[in-house]
Structures are given as structure tokens and as C-alpha cells.
Amino acid sequence: MPKKKWVSDAVTSILARTRSYFEAEFGIAVSEVGEHEGKVETLTIHGLTAIIGLGGPVSLLVAFSFAPGLVDALYERMAAEVDVPPGEEAVYRGYLAADIVNIIVGNCTADFQQRDYPISLTPPMIVECAKNIHRMKNAMFISRSLQTKFGFIDVNLLGPSELFDKDLNYLE
């Protein structure tokens, strides 16, 4: 399967699985409001961002950036079921984002995994900062913005994953 087809299938699967997961698990409707791909020169990562790497023929990093209002709504639902120790709220917000991304992307692997091409996943990583990532010659960026009534989720795919470290900085 050509690399472009793998990436296209990954984007389609991640967006579909994100919508279905948020609706099924949280009762939150998600709609796609924006897309940028191909000649995107700069990606903006902001807020609470959970990053997971896809290995194998896909070779992408997937970064979900969550709007603060959406994180608040998700956290309230999670905190209702879990005793969060005082002062640990930020840690649990990170766990929540990591868990959501891990479930969504993990479920996606079934959509595009082929018997001869195993797909691996890295553990989710959390970045809480704002940064701009400028596209270098060999990098590919795909960005989709999804909207909920509580705020947005930006889904960014960066590849190939070998170009970046865990904080989305280029490796030398």
C-alpha cells in the first residue's frame, strides 16, 4: 500500500474514531470545522496536548490539543467517578488526555492494520505549552480542527515520526 494511502486512511480513521468516542463515552457531539494539509508551513500546538506515535508503515506522530473548556468538561465527568487528591488536578487532567488519545488511536489501528504490516504505538506523552512547529523540507503536516460545545480539539499529524522528539522538536 503506498505511503500516501496509509496516511489518508489514518486521518480518516482518527477523525471518525474521535467523533464516535466522544459521542459514545461522553455524549459530546463533535463536528469537523477546519482542515489544513499538504503545504501547511507551521503547526501551532497549544494548551494541553497529548501525543502518541504510530509506527510501521504509517510512521506518524498524532497530537491532540484540547481547548481548556473541553478539558474542564471531560475532567468534571472523570472526577465524578474518581477521588482526585487535592493538588493533583493537573496530573489527572494529563492522565485523562493521554487515556483518551490512547483509546482513540489504539482503536484506529484495527482500521488500517494489515496482516503483513504490524502497527505499533508509543505510550502517550503530554505537552502543556504553546509552540509553533515550522515545516522542514522532509516533514509532512496534516491538521484538522474539531469543534464541540465545550471547545475545540485540534488533531495534528506529523511525519515521519523519526524527525521529532517527544516534545515535537526536530531531532538533529
Disulfide bonds with the S-S distance in Angstrom:
none
